[in-house]
Protein backbone atom coordinates (compact mmCIF):
# COMPACT_ATOMS: atom_id res chain seq x y z
CA UNK A 1 0.00 0.00 0.00
CA UNK A 2 1.07 3.57 -0.67
CA UNK A 3 1.37 6.12 2.13
CA UNK A 4 -1.82 8.10 2.61
CA UNK A 5 -3.52 10.84 4.60
CA UNK A 6 -7.06 10.22 5.83
CA UNK A 7 -8.61 13.04 7.82
CA UNK A 8 -12.40 12.81 7.89
CA UNK A 9 -13.39 15.53 10.32
CA UNK A 10 -16.79 16.52 8.88
CA UNK A 11 -19.57 16.26 11.45
CA UNK A 12 -22.04 14.09 9.54
CA UNK A 13 -25.65 14.19 10.75
CA UNK A 14 -27.30 11.37 8.83
CA UNK A 15 -30.97 10.45 8.85
CA UNK A 16 -34.49 11.84 9.11
CA UNK A 17 -35.03 15.33 10.52
CA UNK A 18 -31.33 15.95 11.13
CA UNK A 19 -31.79 19.43 9.72
CA UNK A 20 -33.07 20.37 13.19
CA UNK A 21 -29.41 20.42 14.27
CA UNK A 22 -28.56 23.22 11.84
CA UNK A 23 -28.59 26.11 14.38
CA UNK A 24 -26.45 24.07 16.75
CA UNK A 25 -23.91 23.37 14.01
CA UNK A 26 -23.69 26.91 12.66
CA UNK A 27 -23.77 28.90 15.92
CA UNK A 28 -20.11 28.29 16.89
CA UNK A 29 -19.00 29.41 13.43
CA UNK A 30 -20.75 32.76 13.14
CA UNK A 31 -24.03 34.66 12.89
CA UNK A 32 -23.79 36.04 9.33
CA UNK A 33 -24.62 33.29 6.87
CA UNK A 34 -24.61 33.12 3.09
CA UNK A 35 -27.16 30.51 2.01
CA UNK A 36 -26.30 29.12 -1.43
CA UNK A 37 -28.74 27.02 -3.44
CA UNK A 38 -29.68 26.07 -7.00
CA UNK A 39 -32.69 26.24 -9.23
CA UNK A 40 -35.51 26.35 -6.74
CA UNK A 41 -36.32 22.71 -5.92
CA UNK A 42 -35.74 23.42 -2.23
CA UNK A 43 -38.57 25.95 -2.37
CA UNK A 44 -40.92 23.38 -3.86
CA UNK A 45 -40.18 20.66 -1.32
CA UNK A 46 -40.32 22.97 1.69
CA UNK A 47 -36.65 22.73 2.64
CA UNK A 48 -36.04 26.43 1.96
CA UNK A 49 -38.73 27.51 4.42
CA UNK A 50 -37.51 24.99 6.98
CA UNK A 51 -33.93 26.27 6.85
CA UNK A 52 -35.02 29.91 7.03
CA UNK A 53 -37.18 29.16 10.07
CA UNK A 54 -34.37 27.31 11.83
CA UNK A 55 -31.99 30.20 11.16
CA UNK A 56 -34.38 32.92 12.30
CA UNK A 57 -31.82 34.10 14.87
CA UNK A 58 -29.07 34.41 12.26
CA UNK A 59 -28.52 37.08 9.64
CA UNK A 60 -29.01 35.16 6.41
CA UNK A 61 -28.11 36.38 2.93
CA UNK A 62 -28.85 34.37 -0.20
CA UNK A 63 -27.29 33.33 -3.50
CA UNK A 64 -29.78 31.43 -5.65
CA UNK A 65 -29.51 29.88 -9.09
CA UNK A 66 -26.25 27.93 -8.92
CA UNK A 67 -26.05 25.85 -12.09
CA UNK A 68 -25.82 22.03 -12.39
CA UNK A 69 -22.27 22.53 -13.68
CA UNK A 70 -21.47 25.44 -11.35
CA UNK A 71 -20.12 28.44 -13.19
CA UNK A 72 -17.49 30.92 -12.12
CA UNK A 73 -20.00 33.73 -12.70
CA UNK A 74 -22.12 32.41 -9.80
CA UNK A 75 -19.02 32.05 -7.63
CA UNK A 76 -18.10 35.66 -8.31
CA UNK A 77 -21.56 36.80 -7.23
CA UNK A 78 -21.25 34.85 -4.01
CA UNK A 79 -17.83 36.29 -3.27
CA UNK A 80 -19.20 39.81 -3.74
CA UNK A 81 -21.91 39.15 -1.15
CA UNK A 82 -19.39 37.67 1.29
CA UNK A 83 -17.11 40.68 1.07
CA UNK A 84 -19.88 43.26 1.19
CA UNK A 85 -21.74 41.70 4.12
CA UNK A 86 -18.76 40.29 6.05
CA UNK A 87 -20.16 36.76 5.84
CA UNK A 88 -18.87 34.33 8.48
CA UNK A 89 -20.34 31.00 7.31
CA UNK A 90 -21.30 29.64 3.90
CA UNK A 91 -24.30 27.28 3.99
CA UNK A 92 -24.78 25.13 0.88
CA UNK A 93 -28.29 23.69 0.50
CA UNK A 94 -28.33 21.42 -2.51
CA UNK A 95 -26.27 18.88 -4.41
CA UNK A 96 -22.62 18.72 -5.33
CA UNK A 97 -22.75 21.68 -7.69
CA UNK A 98 -24.08 23.98 -4.97
CA UNK A 99 -21.52 22.66 -2.50
CA UNK A 100 -18.63 23.01 -4.96
CA UNK A 101 -19.58 26.61 -5.71
CA UNK A 102 -19.89 27.30 -1.98
CA UNK A 103 -16.38 26.03 -1.32
CA UNK A 104 -14.81 28.35 -3.87
CA UNK A 105 -17.00 31.23 -2.67
CA UNK A 106 -15.74 30.57 0.86
CA UNK A 107 -12.16 30.74 -0.38
CA UNK A 108 -12.77 33.74 -2.61
CA UNK A 109 -14.10 35.72 0.34
CA UNK A 110 -10.53 35.93 1.61
CA UNK A 111 -8.83 36.42 -1.75
CA UNK A 112 -8.18 39.79 -3.37
CA UNK A 113 -8.13 38.61 -6.98
CA UNK A 114 -10.57 36.84 -9.30
CA UNK A 115 -11.81 33.57 -7.70
CA UNK A 116 -11.09 31.80 -10.98
CA UNK A 117 -7.42 32.08 -9.95
CA UNK A 118 -8.22 29.66 -7.10
CA UNK A 119 -9.60 27.12 -9.56
CA UNK A 120 -6.63 27.35 -11.91
CA UNK A 121 -4.05 27.27 -9.10
CA UNK A 122 -5.08 25.82 -5.75
CA UNK A 123 -1.79 27.00 -4.24
CA UNK A 124 -3.45 30.42 -4.05
CA UNK A 125 -6.16 29.12 -1.70
CA UNK A 126 -5.56 30.43 1.79
CA UNK A 127 -8.09 31.02 4.54
CA UNK A 128 -11.53 29.59 3.75
CA UNK A 129 -14.76 30.52 5.48
CA UNK A 130 -16.36 27.53 7.23
CA UNK A 131 -18.75 25.59 4.99
CA UNK A 132 -21.81 23.71 6.22
CA UNK A 133 -24.01 21.66 3.87
CA UNK A 134 -27.53 20.30 3.66
CA UNK A 135 -27.34 17.61 0.99
CA UNK A 136 -30.20 17.06 -1.48
CA UNK A 137 -28.58 14.80 -4.10
CA UNK A 138 -26.49 11.62 -3.88
CA UNK A 139 -23.72 12.02 -6.43
CA UNK A 140 -20.50 13.93 -5.87
CA UNK A 141 -19.51 13.28 -2.26
CA UNK A 142 -18.68 16.97 -1.97
CA UNK A 143 -20.33 17.05 1.47
CA UNK A 144 -17.28 15.31 2.99
CA UNK A 145 -14.31 16.07 0.75
CA UNK A 146 -11.77 18.71 -0.22
CA UNK A 147 -12.72 19.00 -3.89
CA UNK A 148 -14.62 21.44 -6.09
CA UNK A 149 -15.18 21.59 -9.84
CA UNK A 150 -16.08 24.89 -11.52
CA UNK A 151 -16.86 25.75 -15.15
CA UNK A 152 -15.82 28.83 -17.10
CA UNK A 153 -17.99 28.92 -20.20
CA UNK A 154 -16.10 31.91 -21.64
CA UNK A 155 -12.94 29.81 -21.93
CA UNK A 156 -14.61 26.37 -22.27
CA UNK A 157 -12.84 25.12 -19.17
CA UNK A 158 -14.20 22.85 -16.45
CA UNK A 159 -11.50 22.45 -13.83
CA UNK A 160 -11.13 20.84 -10.47
CA UNK A 161 -9.48 22.47 -7.50
CA UNK A 162 -8.96 21.31 -3.93
CA UNK A 163 -7.91 22.30 -0.45
CA UNK A 164 -8.16 20.58 2.91
CA UNK A 165 -9.70 23.87 4.04
CA UNK A 166 -12.63 23.13 1.70
CA UNK A 167 -13.78 20.12 3.72
CA UNK A 168 -17.19 21.02 5.21
CA UNK A 169 -17.31 21.46 8.97
CA UNK A 170 -20.68 19.71 9.09
CA UNK A 171 -23.08 18.08 6.65
CA UNK A 172 -26.71 17.16 7.10
CA UNK A 173 -27.62 14.07 5.06
CA UNK A 174 -31.32 13.29 5.18
CA UNK A 175 -32.30 10.60 2.63
CA UNK A 176 -35.89 11.87 2.54
CA UNK A 177 -34.65 14.92 0.62
CA UNK A 178 -33.96 12.55 -2.29
CA UNK A 179 -37.58 11.37 -2.56
CA UNK A 180 -38.61 14.14 -4.94
CA UNK A 181 -35.66 13.82 -7.33
CA UNK A 182 -36.45 13.17 -10.99
CA UNK A 183 -35.48 9.68 -12.11
CA UNK A 184 -32.88 11.16 -14.46
CA UNK A 185 -31.05 12.80 -11.55
CA UNK A 186 -31.15 9.63 -9.47
CA UNK A 187 -29.66 7.64 -12.35
CA UNK A 188 -27.02 10.22 -13.28
CA UNK A 189 -26.09 10.66 -9.63
CA UNK A 190 -25.55 6.92 -9.26
CA UNK A 191 -23.37 6.87 -12.37
CA UNK A 192 -21.31 9.67 -10.82
CA UNK A 193 -20.90 7.70 -7.59
CA UNK A 194 -19.83 4.60 -9.49
CA UNK A 195 -17.38 6.57 -11.61
CA UNK A 196 -15.71 7.98 -8.50
CA UNK A 197 -15.27 4.42 -7.28
CA UNK A 198 -13.97 3.15 -10.63
CA UNK A 199 -11.38 5.93 -10.86
CA UNK A 200 -9.90 4.86 -7.52
CA UNK A 201 -10.41 1.11 -7.97
CA UNK A 202 -8.66 0.84 -11.33
CA UNK A 203 -5.19 1.97 -10.33
CA UNK A 204 -1.70 0.45 -10.43
CA UNK A 205 -1.41 -0.40 -6.73
CA UNK A 206 -2.57 -4.00 -6.24
CA UNK A 207 -1.89 -4.46 -2.52
CA UNK A 208 -4.61 -2.26 -1.03
CA UNK A 209 -6.87 -5.20 -0.26
CA UNK A 210 -9.09 -3.49 2.32
CA UNK A 211 -9.59 -0.40 0.19
CA UNK A 212 -10.59 -2.44 -2.86
CA UNK A 213 -13.08 -4.49 -0.86
CA UNK A 214 -14.66 -1.23 0.39
CA UNK A 215 -14.92 -0.08 -3.22
CA UNK A 216 -16.58 -3.28 -4.39
CA UNK A 217 -19.16 -3.17 -1.60
CA UNK A 218 -20.12 0.38 -2.57
CA UNK A 219 -20.45 -0.61 -6.22
CA UNK A 220 -22.72 -3.51 -5.25
CA UNK A 221 -24.83 -1.10 -3.19
CA UNK A 222 -25.30 1.20 -6.19
CA UNK A 223 -26.21 -1.71 -8.44
CA UNK A 224 -28.72 -3.00 -5.90
CA UNK A 225 -30.38 0.22 -4.80
CA UNK A 226 -30.50 2.51 -7.85
CA UNK A 227 -33.16 0.37 -9.62
CA UNK A 228 -35.19 0.28 -6.40
CA UNK A 229 -35.01 4.07 -6.01
CA UNK A 230 -36.07 4.51 -9.63
CA UNK A 231 -39.13 2.28 -9.12
CA UNK A 232 -39.92 3.46 -5.59
CA UNK A 233 -38.71 7.06 -5.21
CA UNK A 234 -39.70 7.20 -1.53
CA UNK A 235 -37.99 3.94 -0.54
CA UNK A 236 -35.96 5.08 2.45
CA UNK A 237 -33.61 2.11 2.50
CA UNK A 238 -32.62 2.66 -1.13
CA UNK A 239 -32.19 6.40 -0.76
CA UNK A 240 -30.20 6.05 2.47
CA UNK A 241 -27.79 3.53 0.99
CA UNK A 242 -27.24 5.59 -2.16
CA UNK A 243 -26.67 8.73 -0.11
CA UNK A 244 -24.13 7.03 2.16
CA UNK A 245 -22.44 5.38 -0.84
CA UNK A 246 -22.04 8.82 -2.40
CA UNK A 247 -20.38 10.20 0.72
CA UNK A 248 -18.07 7.21 1.18
CA UNK A 249 -17.10 7.07 -2.49
CA UNK A 250 -15.19 10.34 -2.41
CA UNK A 251 -14.18 11.21 1.15
CA UNK A 252 -10.65 9.80 0.58
CA UNK A 253 -11.51 6.38 2.03
CA UNK A 254 -11.19 4.65 -1.35
CA UNK A 255 -7.85 6.26 -2.15
CA UNK A 256 -6.20 5.04 1.06
CA UNK A 257 -3.10 3.15 0.00
CA UNK A 258 -3.75 3.89 -3.65
CA UNK A 259 -3.39 6.88 -5.97
CA UNK A 260 -2.88 8.08 -9.51
CA UNK A 261 -4.45 10.23 -12.19
CA UNK A 262 -8.12 9.76 -13.05
CA UNK A 263 -9.21 9.17 -16.63
CA UNK A 264 -12.96 9.30 -17.35
CA UNK A 265 -13.46 12.46 -15.30
CA UNK A 266 -10.77 14.29 -17.23
CA UNK A 267 -12.43 13.33 -20.52
CA UNK A 268 -15.95 14.12 -19.32
CA UNK A 269 -14.96 17.53 -17.99
CA UNK A 270 -14.23 18.52 -21.58
CA UNK A 271 -17.66 17.37 -22.71
CA UNK A 272 -19.27 19.50 -19.99
CA UNK A 273 -16.98 22.45 -20.69
CA UNK A 274 -18.06 22.61 -24.33
CA UNK A 275 -21.61 21.24 -24.19
CA UNK A 276 -22.73 21.72 -20.55
CA UNK A 277 -24.13 18.18 -20.35
CA UNK A 278 -25.06 16.37 -17.14
CA UNK A 279 -21.81 15.17 -15.58
CA UNK A 280 -23.05 11.72 -14.54
CA UNK A 281 -24.51 11.08 -17.98
CA UNK A 282 -21.21 11.91 -19.65
CA UNK A 283 -19.37 9.57 -17.28
CA UNK A 284 -21.81 6.73 -17.97
CA UNK A 285 -21.30 7.12 -21.71
CA UNK A 286 -17.51 7.21 -21.50
CA UNK A 287 -16.82 4.57 -18.85
CA UNK A 288 -17.69 1.30 -20.68
CA UNK A 289 -15.92 2.50 -23.85
CA UNK A 290 -12.82 3.38 -21.80
CA UNK A 291 -12.96 -0.02 -20.12
CA UNK A 292 -13.04 -1.84 -23.47
CA UNK A 293 -10.24 0.29 -24.87
CA UNK A 294 -7.83 -0.34 -21.99
CA UNK A 295 -8.54 -4.06 -21.62
CA UNK A 296 -5.24 -5.84 -22.25
CA UNK A 297 -2.92 -8.41 -20.71
CA UNK A 298 -1.88 -5.95 -18.01
CA UNK A 299 -5.41 -4.98 -16.94
CA UNK A 300 -7.43 -8.14 -17.54
CA UNK A 301 -6.72 -9.51 -14.06
CA UNK A 302 -8.20 -6.41 -12.41
CA UNK A 303 -11.27 -6.53 -14.64
CA UNK A 304 -11.78 -10.18 -13.72
CA UNK A 305 -11.54 -9.22 -10.05
CA UNK A 306 -14.21 -6.61 -10.69
CA UNK A 307 -16.34 -9.14 -12.57
CA UNK A 308 -16.23 -11.78 -9.87
CA UNK A 309 -16.48 -9.57 -6.77
CA UNK A 310 -19.05 -7.06 -8.03
CA UNK A 311 -21.10 -8.85 -10.69
CA UNK A 312 -20.69 -12.44 -9.37
CA UNK A 313 -19.45 -13.59 -12.77
CA UNK A 314 -17.85 -17.05 -12.69
CA UNK A 315 -16.50 -17.31 -16.25
CA UNK A 316 -13.00 -18.82 -16.17
CA UNK A 317 -11.67 -17.40 -19.44
CA UNK A 318 -10.09 -14.06 -18.37
CA UNK A 319 -11.04 -12.01 -21.41
CA UNK A 320 -14.56 -13.38 -21.60
CA UNK A 321 -14.95 -12.69 -17.89
CA UNK A 322 -13.68 -9.11 -18.24
CA UNK A 323 -15.90 -8.36 -21.23
CA UNK A 324 -18.94 -9.77 -19.46
CA UNK A 325 -18.32 -7.31 -16.60
CA UNK A 326 -17.92 -4.39 -18.99
CA UNK A 327 -21.14 -5.38 -20.79
CA UNK A 328 -22.91 -5.64 -17.42
CA UNK A 329 -21.73 -2.13 -16.54
CA UNK A 330 -23.02 -0.64 -19.79
CA UNK A 331 -26.30 -2.54 -19.59
CA UNK A 332 -26.83 -1.34 -16.03
CA UNK A 333 -26.48 2.29 -17.02
CA UNK A 334 -28.80 1.76 -19.98
CA UNK A 335 -31.40 0.01 -17.81
CA UNK A 336 -31.34 3.04 -15.50
CA UNK A 337 -32.50 5.17 -18.43
CA UNK A 338 -29.22 6.99 -19.03
CA UNK A 339 -28.46 8.04 -22.63
CA UNK A 340 -25.54 5.91 -23.78
CA UNK A 341 -24.26 7.77 -26.85
CA UNK A 342 -22.88 11.26 -27.32
CA UNK A 343 -25.29 11.90 -30.17
CA UNK A 344 -28.21 11.46 -27.76
CA UNK A 345 -26.92 14.41 -25.72
CA UNK A 346 -26.21 16.63 -28.73
CA UNK A 347 -22.50 16.00 -29.25
CA UNK A 348 -21.09 15.31 -32.72
CA UNK A 349 -17.55 14.82 -34.06
CA UNK A 350 -16.76 18.49 -34.58
CA UNK A 351 -14.90 19.10 -31.29
CA UNK A 352 -13.59 15.63 -30.47
CA UNK A 353 -10.01 16.53 -31.36
CA UNK A 354 -9.82 19.71 -29.28
CA UNK A 355 -11.57 18.04 -26.34
CA UNK A 356 -9.12 15.13 -26.49
CA UNK A 357 -6.15 17.50 -26.59
CA UNK A 358 -7.45 19.39 -23.56
CA UNK A 359 -8.23 16.21 -21.63
CA UNK A 360 -4.67 14.95 -22.05
CA UNK A 361 -3.12 18.33 -21.31
CA UNK A 362 -5.23 19.13 -18.25
CA UNK A 363 -5.94 15.66 -16.92
CA UNK A 364 -2.50 14.12 -16.76
CA UNK A 365 -3.71 11.09 -18.71
CA UNK A 366 -0.19 10.03 -19.57
CA UNK A 367 0.10 9.00 -15.90
CA UNK A 368 -3.29 7.31 -15.57
CA UNK A 369 -4.07 3.62 -14.93
CA UNK A 370 -3.44 3.08 -18.63
CA UNK A 371 -1.54 5.90 -20.28
CA UNK A 372 -3.61 7.67 -22.94
CA UNK A 373 -2.49 10.12 -25.61
CA UNK A 374 -4.65 12.39 -27.73
CA UNK A 375 -5.26 9.76 -30.40
CA UNK A 376 -6.36 7.28 -27.73
CA UNK A 377 -8.90 9.72 -26.33
CA UNK A 378 -10.24 10.57 -29.78
CA UNK A 379 -10.75 6.85 -30.42
CA UNK A 380 -12.63 6.43 -27.13
CA UNK A 381 -14.83 9.45 -27.89
CA UNK A 382 -15.61 8.15 -31.38
CA UNK A 383 -16.68 4.86 -29.83
CA UNK A 384 -19.11 6.90 -27.70
CA UNK A 385 -20.88 8.45 -30.67
N, C-alpha and C positions, 0 to 999 in steps of 0.2 A: 504493500500500500504506500501511496505517496503521503508526504506530510500534509496536514490540513489544519485549517482554523474553522471551528464551529462555535458560533456565539449567537445563540437564539434567545435574545433577551426580550422579545416582544411579549407583552402581557396579553395572551389570547383569552378572550371570553367567548366560549363556544356554546351555542345552544339557544333555545327559545327564550325570548324576552331579555336577552343579555344587554340590549341597548339601554336598559334601565341603569346600568352602571356608568353610562357616559359622563354624567357630571362628576362622579367620583374619580374617573380616570383623567379628566381634563383639568380639574381644579388645581392640582399641584403644578401644572405647567403654565397656567396663565388665565386671564379673564377675557382677553381680546382674541376672538376666534375668527378665522376665515374658513367658512364652510364652502367646500368645492364639490360640485356635482355635475351630472351630464345633461341628458336631453329631456328630463322631466318625468321619468318613470317613477322616481321617488315621491313625486307629488300625487301621482295616480294611486299608488299603493298605500299612501298614508304615512310613509316613513319620514317625509319632509316635515309634516306637522308634528310628528312624534319627537323628532330631534329638536325642533324649535321650542317645543314645550319643555323638554328636559333641560334645555340651555337657557331658560328664561332669565336666569340670574347672571348670564354672561353677556358680553357685548359681541354680537354675532354679525359679521359681514359675509357677503355671498359672492361667489363666482359660479355662474351657471353656464351650461352649454359646452362643457368639455367634450371633445369629439371622441368617437370610438378608436381612432388612431390619433392620440392627443397631439395637438399642434402647438408649435412654439408661440403662435400668436395668442393662444389662450394662456399659456404660461406667463407671457409678458404682462397680460392684463392682471393676472393674479399677483405678480410681483409688485405692480403699481399699487394695488390695494394694500399689500403688506407694508410697503414703505410709507404710504400716505397715512395709514391708520395705526401704525406701530403694532401690527399683529404679533401675538405671542405664540399662538398655536394654529396649525393648519389641520382642519378636519376634512378628510376625504370621505364622502358618502357615495359609494358607487362601486364599479368594477375596477379592473386593473388600469384602465386608461385614466380614470379619475385619480387613482392613487399615484400613478406615475407622474402625472402633471403636478399633483400636490407636492411630491418630493422635490421636483425641480423648482417649483414656486418657493418652497421652504428654504432652498439653498440660495435662490436668486434674491431673496429678501435681504441677504447679508452680502450681496455682491454688487459692486459698483458698475459693472459693465452689462452687456447684453446677456441674458440667461442662456442663450444659445451657446455661448462660450463654454458653459458648464457641461453641455452635452457633448461638444466636440472634444473637450479636454477635461476629464474629471479631476485632474491635478489642481484645477482652479477652484474646486469645491472646498469651502472652508466650513464655517459655522452654519448649521442647518437648524431652522426652527423645528421644534418637536412636531411630529406627524402622528395623528390618531386616525384610524379608519373604521368605517362601518361598511362591511363588504356586502355587495349585492349580486355578485357573479362569480362562479367558480371557474377560474381560467388561469390567471397569470401568476398567482402566488405572491403578488406584490405586497400583500398585507403582512408579510413576514420576511421580506428580503431587502437587499441593498440596491436593487436594480430599478432603472426607469428607462423607458424607450419613448422618444419624442420625434415627431415628424416636422420637417420644414418643407412645405410644398413649393416654396419659391425656388429652392435649390434641388428639389426631388431627392431629399435625404431623409432617411429614417434611421436614427442612430441610438444605440444604447449607451447609457452612462451609469456609473455606480459609485456609491460611497457607503461605508459602514454607518455614517451619520444619517443616511436615508432610512435605515431600518425603523419602521414605526414603533413608537413607544407602547402602543396598545392597539389591538384590533378586535372589533366585535364581529363575530361570525355566527349569524343566525340563519340556519338553513331554510327557514320559512320565507326569507326574503327572495329565495330562488323560485318559489312556487309560481310566480306570475311571469317568469321569463318565457319569451317565445321559444319554440322548439329549435329554431335555427341557432339561437344563442347558446342553448344548452349543448347542442351538438358541436358547435364551433369551439365552445369553451372546453369541452372534453378533449377535442383534438389538440387544443393548445396544451392542456395538462399532459397528454400523452407525448407530445413532441418534446416538452421539457424533460420528461423522463428518458426518452430515446436519446436525446443529445448527451445526456450524462451516462447512460447505460452503454452506448456504443462508443467506447474509448479504448485506448491502447492498454491501460492497466488492467491486468487479468486477475490480480490477487485480492481485490476488494470484495471478498465473498459476502460479507454482511451488507454492504452498500448495495450490491447487485440484487440480493434477495429482497431488500426493501423496495427497490425499483420494480421488481417483478410483481410484488404484491399490490403495489399501487396501480400498475397496468391492469392487473386482473380485476381490481375494484372498478376501474373506469369501464372495462368491457362488460362487467356484470351490471353496473348501475345506470349507465347512460341510457340504454334501451328502456329500463324501467321508468326513469324520469321522463323520457319522451312520451311514454304511454300514460303515465300517472304523474302529472306535473306536481301534485301535492303529496307525493310519497316522501315522507320525512326521512325514512331510512336511506333512500336513494340520494336525496339531496344532501343529507348530512355526510355521507361517504364521499360524494363527489367534491363537496366543499373542503373536507379535510384532506382529500387526495391532492387538490389544487395547492393547498398550503404546504403540504409536505413535499410536493414535487419540486419546489424551487425555494426552499429556505436553507439551502446548502447541505442538507442531510444527504442527498444523493450524489453530491460531489466529494464527500468525505473519502479520502484515500484515492481519489481519481482526479481527472483534470484534462484539459485540452480544448482546442477551439471547437465551437459548434458549427454545424453545416447548414441544416435546413432553415434555421432562423436567419442566417446571413443572406441566404437566397430569397427567402420570403420578404425580408425587410425591403428589398428592392422592388418587389411586386407592389407592396403597400405604398412605397415612396412615389411610384409613378402612377398607380391606379387606385390607391386608397381602398383596397379590398379588405374584407374581414380577415384579420390575422390568422385565426384558427383555420379558416377555410383554405387559405393559401398553404398553410403547413400540411393540411390533410392531402392536398393535391400533390405537393412536392415529395412528401415522405416516402410513399411506396416506390416512386420512380427512382429516388435516390438510393433506396435499399437495393433495388434490382441492379442499379448501375455499379454499386460498390461490392456486390457479391463476388467473391473470388476465393482463392485457396487460403488467403490470409484471414478472411472475415467469416468464412462459412461456419467455423466452429462456434462463433458467437451467435450467429443467426440460428444455429441449431439449438443452442442453449435457450435462446428466446422462444423458439418454437415449442420446445418441450416444457419449459417452466411457466410459460404464459398461456399458450394455446393448447397445451396437453397433446401435442402432436407426437406420435410414436414412430414415424417413418425412420427407417435405419439409414437409407441412402442420404448422405449429408446435403447434397444439392437439392434433392427433392424435398427434404425436410425444410430447408431454408426457404425455398420458393413457396411451399405451402404456407409458411408463416407470413411471408410478405403478401401473398394473396389474401390471407385471412385479415391482415391489417387493412388492406384496401377495401375489401368487402365490408368490413365493419364500418368504416367511414361512410361508404356508400349507403349502407343500410340505415345509418343515422340521418340520411337525407342531405348529406353534404355534397355540393357540386364537386365533381372529381376531374374536371378538365379546366384549363385556363380559358378556353373559349366560352365556357358557361359563365364566367365572371368577367367577360368583356376584354380579355387579353389576347392579342394576336402576336404574330412574329416580329412586328416592327421594332420593338425595343429589347428583344432578347439579348442581343449582343452587348448593348450598353449596360443592361442590368447584370449580365454575367461578369462583365469587367469590373463593375462596382462591387459586386458581391465578393469577388476574389480580393480586390484591393482593400476593402473595408473589413471583411470578415475573417481574414487570416486563414483562408481555406487551404493554403499550402501546408498548414500545420494541423489539419483536422484528422479525424479518425482514419479516413482515406484522403490523401492529398488530392485536391481538385484544382485544375487550371481553368482558364476561361473557356476553352473548347469543351471541357468536361461539363461545365455548368450549362453551356448552351445546349449540349446534347440532352441533359436532364430536363431542361425547360421545354425543349421540343417534344420530348416524350410526354410532357404534361398537357400538350395542346389537345 
